[in-house]
Amino acid sequence: MNEIEQNYAGDVLCVPYSDDGHLRALVFNNLGEQLIELDLNTEFGMDKKSIPILGLFNPMVTACFI
C-alpha cells in the first residue's frame, strides 16, 4: 500500500516502499527534486526478512511528518 504523505505546508512529500526486503522512504519536494532516500532497515536495525502479506506485493507501511 503505497501512499504519499506530505508535511503541513505541502512542500515536502514522502513515499515509503519495499525493495526486496529493504524498507525505504523517498523524500522529495513539491518540485519533484529528491531530498533524501532513507534505508529504514539500517536506521531501525531490521533484517531483510520483512515481506509483504501473501498476495500483496507492497508492505503496509506509512509515514508521517512530526
N, C-alpha and C positions, 0 to 999 in steps of 0.2 A: 504494500500500500504506500505508494509514493505520494507525498503531499508536500506542497511548497508552503513554508512558513515565512512570515515577514515580521520585521520589527514594527514598533508602534508608528514610526514615521513613514514606513513603507519604502525605505530606500535601501535596505539590506534584506536579502532573502536567503533561505537555507533549504536544501533538499537532502534529507538523509536517505541512504540507499545501501544495498548489499552488493558486494563484488566478490563472488566465490568465497563466502565465509568471512570476508572483511566488511565490517560495518563502517561506512564512511559518511561524511557530511560535506556537501559542497556549498560554500557560502559565496554569494555574489551580490553585486549591487544592482539597482534597477536599470542600469545601462547595459547589463549583461556581462560586465567585467568580473572575472573570478577573483575573489579576495583571498580565499584560502580553501584548501581541501583537507579536512581532518580525517585521520585514521583513528576511529573510535576504539578499535581493538587495542591499539597501543596506548591511547590516552587512559583507558579504564582497565587495562590488564586482562583483556578477554582473549580466549583462544579462537582459532578459526573454525571451530566446530559448530558455530551458530548457523543453523539452516532454517529456511522458511518452513512453514507448516506444509505437510504433504498436499500437493495440488495447488499451492500458492507459490508463485515464483518470486515474490517480494516479501521481505520481512515486515512485520507490523511494528514499525518504528516511526517516531515523530520527533520533532524538535520544537523548542520554544525559546524565545528571547526573554531574558530576565534583566 
